[in-house]
């Protein structure tokens, strides 16, 4: 890596954001290492998908910076944003394939929208991308004819059609059976390494997530609870990180929703001794 190249392709600096008047992210600072696979994990509602939306420029921060390759996405005009997005690919949570287009046409779509390539070259690229995800022979099928796992892989083929530098996956393992999940996990790792990508994926599936990731960021309640290597995450003694990495049912993320005590709710001391029975 050249000495002048920033080791982080994506960086959030003191970023805050929310919807309406409700804050979702609070003064978040994190880095996505260049050339690595980063897992963005944490309890539900922590702001993970919102973070991806900010990285893609779908939303703009209330305050702070959202940097892509050193450029603040929040300061870009539409033309500049489109140019940066040309370097990004995304797999949406439910693949988001166009239902009225064949598999081939779905993967060809970004090539037709963003390039002036001849159809003969588009065909070669589409077939190469489909081959990379093991679905070259599914080119003529419609989205309604493929399984959920296949739909995710088609979505990945479409996401890499333009040879992006940065690939985002929103819940790539959601709704998959064990075989399809393992295939998706292996693809994320292999494509990152073979194409020289920088990847980030949101997931709640801890086992396979930690097997393929290089870097881990844990978000909780809109704040960074942890960022570091997988080994550091596994060895962390932080109560929240330990609970999440080990899948424990209780801890900082409580099993019981915050409430008054049971004694107060029922109006009687629950551990009071029973009244003596009447004598015969």
C-alpha positions in Angstrom: 0.0 0.0 0.0 1.4 3.4 -0.9 2.5 5.5 2.0 0.0 8.3 1.0 -3.0 5.9 0.9 -5.3 6.1 3.8 -5.5 2.7 5.5 -9.3 3.3 6.0 -11.5 3.4 2.9 -14.5 4.6 4.9 -14.4 6.6 8.1 -17.1 8.1 10.4 -15.9 11.0 12.5 -18.1 12.2 15.4 -21.2 11.5 13.3 -24.7 12.0 14.7 -27.9 11.2 12.8 -31.6 10.4 13.3 -35.0 10.5 11.7 -37.3 13.4 12.5 -36.4 14.5 16.0 -35.3 11.0 17.1 -31.5 10.5 17.2 -30.3 7.0 16.0 -26.5 7.5 16.0 -24.7 9.5 18.7 -21.2 10.9 18.1 -20.1 7.8 16.3 -16.5 7.4 15.1 -15.4 4.2 13.3 -13.1 3.1 10.5 -13.5 0.5 7.8 -10.0 -0.9 6.9 -9.1 -0.9 3.3 -9.1 -4.4 1.7 -10.6 -6.1 4.7 -14.0 -7.6 5.6 -15.7 -5.7 8.4 -18.6 -7.1 10.3 -21.1 -4.5 11.7 -23.0 -6.3 14.5 -24.8 -5.6 17.7 -28.2 -5.7 19.3 -31.2 -4.9 17.2 -32.1 -1.2 16.8 -28.5 -0.2 17.4 -28.2 1.8 14.1 -26.5 -0.7 11.8 -28.6 -0.4 8.7 -28.8 3.4 9.2 -24.9 3.4 9.1 -25.0 1.6 5.8 -27.4 4.2 4.4 -25.1 7.0 5.5 -22.1 5.3 3.8 -24.1 5.1 0.6 -25.2 8.7 0.8 -28.9 7.9 1.1 -29.0 10.0 4.2 -26.8 12.8 5.4 -25.4 13.3 8.9 -26.8 15.8 11.3 -23.3 16.6 12.4 -19.8 15.1 12.0 -18.3 13.6 8.8 -19.0 10.6 6.6 -15.7 10.1 4.7 -15.3 7.8 1.7 -11.6 7.6 0.5 -11.0 10.9 2.3 -14.0 12.8 0.8 -17.0 13.9 2.9 -20.1 12.4 1.4 -22.2 14.9 3.3 -20.7 17.8 1.4 -21.1 16.3 -2.1 -23.6 17.6 -4.8 -25.6 15.0 -6.7 -23.1 14.6 -9.5 -20.3 14.0 -7.1 -22.4 11.6 -5.1 -23.3 9.6 -8.2 -19.6 9.4 -9.1 -18.7 8.0 -5.6 -21.6 5.5 -5.7 -20.1 4.2 -9.0 -17.4 2.8 -6.7 -19.9 1.1 -4.4 -22.0 -2.0 -4.6 -24.8 -3.1 -2.2 -26.7 -6.3 -1.5 -30.0 -5.3 0.0 -31.5 -7.3 2.9 -34.1 -9.1 0.7 -32.0 -8.9 -2.5 -34.4 -6.4 -4.0 -34.4 -8.0 -7.5 -36.7 -6.5 -10.2 -39.5 -9.0 -10.3 -40.3 -8.4 -13.9 -36.8 -8.8 -15.1 -34.9 -12.1 -15.7 -31.8 -13.0 -13.7 -29.7 -11.9 -16.6 -31.5 -8.5 -17.0 -31.2 -7.8 -13.2 -27.4 -8.2 -13.3 -27.1 -6.2 -16.6 -29.2 -3.3 -15.2 -26.4 -1.3 -13.5 -24.1 -1.8 -16.6 -26.8 -0.4 -18.9 -27.5 2.5 -16.5 -24.0 3.6 -15.8 -21.9 2.6 -18.9 -22.0 2.8 -22.6 -20.7 -0.7 -23.1 -21.9 -2.7 -26.2 -24.3 -5.5 -25.5 -21.8 -8.1 -26.4 -19.5 -7.0 -23.7 -22.4 -6.6 -21.2 -23.3 -10.2 -21.9 -19.8 -11.4 -21.1 -19.6 -9.4 -17.9 -23.1 -10.6 -16.7 -22.1 -14.2 -17.4 -18.8 -13.8 -15.6 -20.5 -12.3 -12.5 -23.1 -15.0 -12.4 -20.4 -17.6 -12.8 -18.6 -16.0 -9.8 -21.7 -16.7 -7.6 -22.3 -20.2 -9.2 -25.5 -19.2 -11.1 -24.4 -18.7 -14.8 -26.9 -21.3 -15.9 -29.8 -19.5 -14.1 -29.6 -16.5 -16.4 -33.0 -17.0 -18.0 -34.9 -17.6 -14.8 -37.2 -15.1 -13.2 -36.9 -14.0 -9.6 -40.1 -15.9 -8.7 -38.4 -19.1 -9.9 -35.3 -18.9 -7.6 -34.8 -19.7 -4.0 -34.0 -17.2 -1.3 -30.4 -18.2 -1.3 -30.2 -17.9 -5.0 -31.8 -14.5 -4.9 -29.1 -13.3 -2.5 -26.4 -14.6 -4.8 -28.0 -12.9 -7.8 -28.1 -9.7 -5.8 -24.4 -10.1 -5.1 -23.7 -10.6 -8.8 -25.5 -7.4 -9.5 -23.7 -5.6 -6.7 -20.3 -6.5 -8.3 -21.3 -5.9 -11.9 -19.5 -2.5 -12.0 -16.4 -3.8 -10.2 -16.8 -1.6 -7.1 -14.1 -0.8 -4.6 -16.5 -1.0 -1.6 -19.2 -3.6 -1.1 -22.0 -3.3 1.5 -24.2 -6.2 2.5 -27.3 -5.6 4.6 -28.2 -8.9 6.5 -26.8 -11.3 3.8 -27.6 -14.3 6.0 -31.2 -13.4 6.9 -33.7 -16.1 6.1 -31.2 -18.6 4.7 -30.9 -22.3 5.5 -27.6 -23.6 6.8 -26.2 -24.6 3.4 -27.2 -21.3 1.7 -25.8 -19.3 4.7 -22.5 -21.1 4.4 -22.4 -20.4 0.6 -23.1 -16.7 1.2 -20.5 -16.4 3.9 -17.9 -18.1 1.7 -18.8 -15.8 -1.2 -18.3 -12.6 0.9 -14.8 -13.8 1.9 -13.8 -15.1 -1.5 -15.1 -12.1 -3.5 -13.4 -9.6 -1.2 -10.0 -11.4 -1.6 -10.2 -12.2 -5.3 -11.5 -8.8 -6.4 -9.4 -6.7 -3.9 -12.6 -5.2 -2.3 -13.3 -3.5 1.0 -16.5 -5.1 2.4 -18.8 -4.4 5.3 -21.8 -6.5 6.2 -24.5 -6.2 8.8 -25.4 -9.5 10.5 -27.0 -11.1 13.6 -25.5 -14.5 12.9 -22.4 -14.5 15.1 -20.7 -17.8 14.3 -20.1 -17.4 10.6 -19.7 -13.7 10.9 -16.7 -14.0 13.1 -15.3 -16.8 10.9 -15.0 -14.6 7.8 -14.5 -11.1 9.2 -11.2 -9.4 9.7 -12.5 -6.4 11.6 -15.5 -6.1 13.9 -17.6 -3.1 14.9 -20.3 -3.5 17.6 -23.0 -0.8 17.7 -25.3 -0.5 20.7 -28.0 2.2 21.2 -26.4 4.3 18.5 -22.9 4.2 19.9 -19.7 2.2 19.2 -19.4 -0.4 21.9 -16.4 -2.0 20.3 -14.2 -2.0 17.3 -11.1 -4.1 16.6 -10.1 -7.5 15.3 -12.1 -10.7 15.7 -9.6 -12.1 18.2 -9.9 -8.9 20.3 -13.7 -9.2 20.2 -13.6 -12.9 21.3 -11.2 -12.0 24.2 -13.1 -8.8 25.3 -14.2 -8.6 28.9 -16.6 -5.8 28.2 -20.0 -7.1 29.5 -21.9 -6.2 26.3 -19.3 -7.5 23.9 -19.0 -10.7 25.9 -22.7 -11.2 25.9 -23.2 -10.6 22.2 -20.2 -12.6 21.0 -21.2 -15.6 23.1 -24.9 -15.3 22.5 -26.0 -15.1 26.1 -29.7 -14.5 26.8 -29.1 -12.1 29.7 -26.6 -9.4 30.5 -26.4 -5.7 29.7 -29.1 -6.5 27.1 -31.7 -7.6 29.6 -34.1 -10.4 29.2 -36.8 -8.4 31.1 -37.9 -5.1 29.7 -37.3 -2.4 32.3 -40.1 -2.3 34.8 -41.1 -1.8 38.4 -40.5 -4.8 40.7 -43.0 -7.6 40.7 -43.9 -6.8 44.3 -44.9 -3.3 43.2 -46.8 -4.5 40.1 -48.9 -7.1 42.0 -49.2 -5.0 45.1 -48.1 -7.7 47.5 -44.8 -9.0 48.7 -44.2 -12.0 46.5 -42.0 -13.7 49.0 -44.3 -13.2 52.0 -44.8 -16.3 54.1 -48.3 -17.9 53.5 -50.9 -17.3 56.2 -51.3 -20.3 58.6 -54.2 -22.6 57.9 -57.2 -22.5 60.2 -57.3 -25.1 62.9 -59.9 -27.9 62.5 
